[in-house]
Amino acid sequence: SRNNNQWNQQYQGDFTDDDALAMAIAMSLQDSGGVVADDLPERPKPTGYGVESKLISQTTLPSGLVIQIRHGDMTQEKVDVIVNAANKHLDHSAGLAGAMVREGGKSVQDWSDIYINTYGKLQEGDVVVAPDAGKMKCKRIFHAVGPIYRKGHTGEADTLRKCIHTCLTNLHNLKLASISIPAISSGIFNFPKPLCYR
């Protein structure tokens, strides 16, 4: 297996696009014994709404847990839970959140509005479990508020780690088996993708 120093030396770079990040993750998984689908194919064509994602890379841990890297429309994943990279106000007007409302229906936003009106805005690192997923194929949506990246000076990595850990804990507590997690905070919150991956 490759430690973080070795990983940094071999796969260093800015990863300013998703292709480079996916390639680095896939290479890292391959180095650690993971199986890479189709020997790292060219970037999949954009799938558009309603089309299942393409498997980029997969590895199975000794415990039997399967980890996959996929590219495509997250709203179509065949999983129990889809994690939404949410904002503090659960305003689902754009990005993945907007796609979830388009796919799941108005009830996805309505429930979030009721939650915020009742409990107030969320904090970075918070995860809220919605009671259902509207018309989406998954059973639940977890709304996860990742940290805004401030050059690593405010414990952002720990906050993101806590956020992911809370998602996995909720999955376990609800006795659900599969989850799809986006690269939380790596978009408009500017979290560096290599750090987000780790």
N, C-alpha and C positions, 0 to 999 in steps of 0.2 A: 504494500500500500504506500501511497505517496503522502508525505507530510506537507504542511502548508508551505514551508519554505521551498521545497522541490516544486510544488504546484506553481508557486509564484514565478520561479525561474523559467519553467517550461511554458507556462500559459500566461505570461505577463502581457499587459496591454490595457488599453482604455476600454475596450468592449463598448464602443459607442453604438453598436447596433446589436440586435438580438441574435443575428446569425453567428457572430463571433462568440458570444456568450454560450449559445447552444453548442457550438463546436467544442469550446473549451470544456464544458460540462461533460459532453459525450466522451471526449478524449480522456478526461479524468476517470470517468466510470469504466471505460475500456481498460485503462491502466490498472484499476483495482479489481478487475475480473468481471466487470459488467459486460453485458452483451449489447452491442450497438446495432440497431436496426439498419439493414440495407447498407452496411459499411459507410455510414455518414453520407447520405445522399445529398444532392444539391438541395438548396432551400426549397421547402414545399411552396407551391403556388398559394397565394392567399385563399383561404377556404371560404370566406364570406359567411354570412349568417346561415345557420341551419345545417352546416356540414360538419361531420365528425372530424376531429383532429387527427394528425398523422404522428405516429410513434417515431421519435428521433433516437431515443436511447432508453435502455432499461437495465436495471441491476437488481439482483435478489440478495438480500442480506441473510446471514446465517439463521436468523430467527424466522425466515420465510417471508418477511415483509418485502414487497415488490415496490421499487421506486422507478417511475417513468418520467422522461422528459417528453412533452408533447407540444406540437405546434398546431394552432387552429382555433376554432371557436369554443371557448370554455363553456359556454352555455349549453353545448351539446354533449358534454362529457357524460359517460355512463358510470356515474359515481353516486354515492349516497349524499355527499356534501360538496357544494362548490363554495369556495371562500371568495368573498368580494373584497377587493382592496378599497375600503370605504374611507370617507372623510368624517370629520368629527360631527357633522350635522346629518349624516346618512342621507345626503342629497344625491340621488342617483340619476343625475341629468346627463352624464357623459361617460365615456370609457366603458370598462367592463360593467360597472353598475348600471349604466344606461342600457347596455345590451341585455342585462338581466331583467330590467323592467320591460323592455320590448318583448323578450321571450316569455317572461313569467307573468306579465300582465300588471295592471295598475295596483293590484293588491300588494305587490312587493314594496312599492313606494308608500302606499297608504299605511302599512304596518309600521314602517320606519318612521313616518311622520308622527304617528301616535306614540311610539316609543320615545322619540325626542321631546315631544310635548309633555310627556309624563315624567321622564327622568332627567331631561336636560342633555346638553351636548356631551359627547364622549371625549376621552382623553387618548393621547397616543399610547398604543399598546393594548387598548381595550378591544374585546371581541364580544359581539352580541349575537346570540343564536336566535334566528327567526323561527317561528313555529312551523313554517312550511316553506315551500319554494314557489308558490303560485302555480302557474301552468308549466313550469320547467320540469324536466325529467328527473332531476335529483329530488331527494327527500327534504333537504334543509339547505338554507343559506346561512353561512357564518359571515357576519359583517366585521371585518378586521381593520382597525385603524393603525396603520403603520406610522413610523416616525418620519418627520421631515428631516432630511439630512442637513446637519449644521457643521460639516467638516469633522465630525466625530467627537466634538467637544462636549456633547450633552448626553452621552451614553446611548446613542441611537442604536448601536449594534445589540446591546442588551435589551432594549425596548423591542426591537424586531424579533429577537430570540424569544422573548416572553410572549409576544403576539402569536408566533408560530406554535410554541409550546401549548398555549391556551387552546388554540384550534385543535391540536391533536388530543389534548386532555378531554375537551368537549366531545370529540368524535368517540373516544373510548367510553366516556360516561354515558353517552346516548346509545351505546352498543351498536354503533354503525361501523362499517368495515372499510369504506373507501372515501378518499377526499381529493379534490383538485384544488391546488393552491397556486395562485399567480405569483409573480415576482413582486411581492408587496413592497411598496415605497420606491421601486426602481423607475417609476415613470415621472410624473410631475413633482414627486417629493424628492427627486434627485439622489436617492440612495445608490451608491456605486454598485453596479451589477455583480462584480466578482465578490464583494463583501456580502451582498444580499444572498448570493448562492451559498456561501459558507454558512 
